Amino acid sequence: MSSWAQSRAPQRRRHLVAGAAAGFLLLGTATSWALSSARPTLFVSAIQRPAAATTDSATTAAAASAAASALALGSAASATRQIGPAAGTFLVRAGSAAAVATAALLAISQKPHRVAMAAAAAPVGCIEEGATDPSLFVQTNVRLGDKKMDFMQAASKAVAKCLGKPESYVAVCVQEGQDIIWGGSDAPCALCKVISLGSINLENNKALTKEVSALLAEFEVPANRIYVNFFDLERQNVGYNGATFAG
């Protein structure tokens, strides 16, 4: 090794350390910018979409600038012989990694925005705004007789009241005289199921369970022999009127 190279070795190492730190700092900056835009985009509303689009553009420019700076840092440092070719190549690769990571993260962050825009543009046909789907299913081993329709109508109103839904969308299905045992006994009992788009929570569930239990008590079904299971479905998982509630 020449005397010039030996005298420059400590300085090269210092530049290498400083350059590497700067490269990874830029990589971290680009990554954090991309991630910061990903989360808000997931929850953007129709009113907020223009602002989100502006944020995405600013993020793209800032992250791309950071990645380009890392590339330029390695290239310039190597060209001016502030660091050796190998160290310059290292920083160039760090900048390339920053660019790749930035592109991938930006693609992820912008995807929910594109999906939200597509969903907003999707036709919903005849589906009414705010349409819901509360359904009550009751299976019991007792006979309701000529009071069955009265029970169903009362249950329909109870579902609408407890879940805060329009009764025009409430469906009730009652299967009486079923072969059901509870604790090994065929004494009066009932198995119930409630399906709804939202409005499934502790307060509503307790209120509806109380209402259903009171209605079944008229047929000598005790409250401690009634199960009511609640299911909160997503709009795309409920079909209606030839489509789904999501479109």
ZIWO-V490921 format. One record per backbone hydrogen bond with DSSP energy under -0.5 kcal/mol. CO is the residue of the C=O (numbers start at 1). NH is the residue of the N-H. If there is no record, write none. Layout:
CO & NH
CO & NH
This chain:
2 & 6
3 & 7
4 & 8
5 & 9
6 & 10
8 & 12
9 & 13
10 & 14
11 & 15
12 & 16
13 & 17
14 & 18
15 & 19
16 & 20
17 & 21
18 & 22
19 & 23
20 & 24
21 & 25
22 & 26
23 & 27
24 & 28
25 & 29
26 & 30
27 & 31
28 & 32
29 & 33
30 & 34
31 & 35
32 & 36
33 & 37
34 & 38
35 & 39
36 & 40
37 & 41
38 & 42
39 & 42
39 & 43
40 & 43
41 & 44
45 & 49
48 & 52
49 & 53
50 & 54
51 & 55
52 & 56
53 & 57
54 & 58
55 & 59
56 & 60
57 & 61
58 & 62
59 & 63
60 & 64
61 & 65
62 & 66
63 & 67
64 & 68
65 & 69
66 & 70
67 & 71
68 & 72
69 & 73
70 & 74
71 & 75
72 & 76
73 & 77
74 & 78
75 & 79
76 & 80
77 & 82
77 & 83
78 & 81
84 & 88
85 & 89
86 & 90
87 & 91
88 & 92
89 & 93
90 & 94
91 & 95
92 & 96
93 & 97
94 & 98
95 & 99
96 & 100
97 & 101
98 & 102
99 & 103
100 & 104
101 & 105
102 & 106
103 & 107
104 & 108
105 & 109
106 & 110
107 & 111
108 & 112
109 & 113
110 & 114
111 & 115
112 & 116
113 & 117
114 & 118
115 & 119
116 & 120
117 & 121
118 & 122
124 & 127
128 & 131
133 & 135
134 & 171
135 & 195
136 & 173
137 & 193
138 & 175
139 & 191
140 & 178
142 & 177
144 & 147
145 & 148
147 & 151
148 & 152
149 & 153
150 & 154
151 & 155
152 & 156
153 & 157
154 & 158
155 & 159
156 & 160
157 & 161
158 & 162
159 & 163
160 & 164
160 & 165
166 & 169
167 & 170
171 & 136
173 & 138
174 & 176
175 & 140
178 & 180
182 & 185
185 & 182
189 & 141
190 & 227
191 & 139
192 & 229
193 & 137
194 & 231
195 & 135
196 & 198
196 & 233
199 & 201
201 & 205
202 & 206
203 & 207
204 & 208
205 & 209
206 & 210
207 & 211
208 & 212
209 & 213
210 & 214
211 & 215
212 & 216
213 & 217
214 & 218
215 & 218
216 & 219
216 & 221
217 & 220
220 & 222
222 & 225
223 & 226
225 & 190
227 & 192
229 & 194
231 & 196
231 & 233
234 & 237
235 & 238
235 & 245
235 & 246
238 & 245
240 & 243
243 & 240
244 & 247
